[in-house]
Amino acid sequence: MTVTTVIAPQGRLSVEQRRALARTLTDAVLVPEVGQLAPAARVGFQVHFVERAPDMMAIGGTLLADAEQDVMVVDVAVMDADWRREVRARAVRAAPSS
């Protein structure tokens, strides 16, 4: 099972944004793992959204609560598979940008 975890400040993403991001991130890793866009394979991929209070995240040693900065961490844990540099690059290009 491939698990993608998205960590963001509380309120950063709306429900609609999470819906779109879940589908896009799933497909971004599904294609390299399966070899093609196979909607039936989506059940083997999970996206977890974790929200943190602004005083629980920092950039450069400064809490988000103290600065006007934005951060989002996307962590992809894949099955033991062949994820060569070009495969990883293709997945990153397929993922949405903010």
Helices and strands as residue ranges (DSSP letters): E 2-9, H 15-34, G 39-44, E 45-52, G 54-56, E 58-59, E 62-63, G 64-66, E 73-77, H 85-94
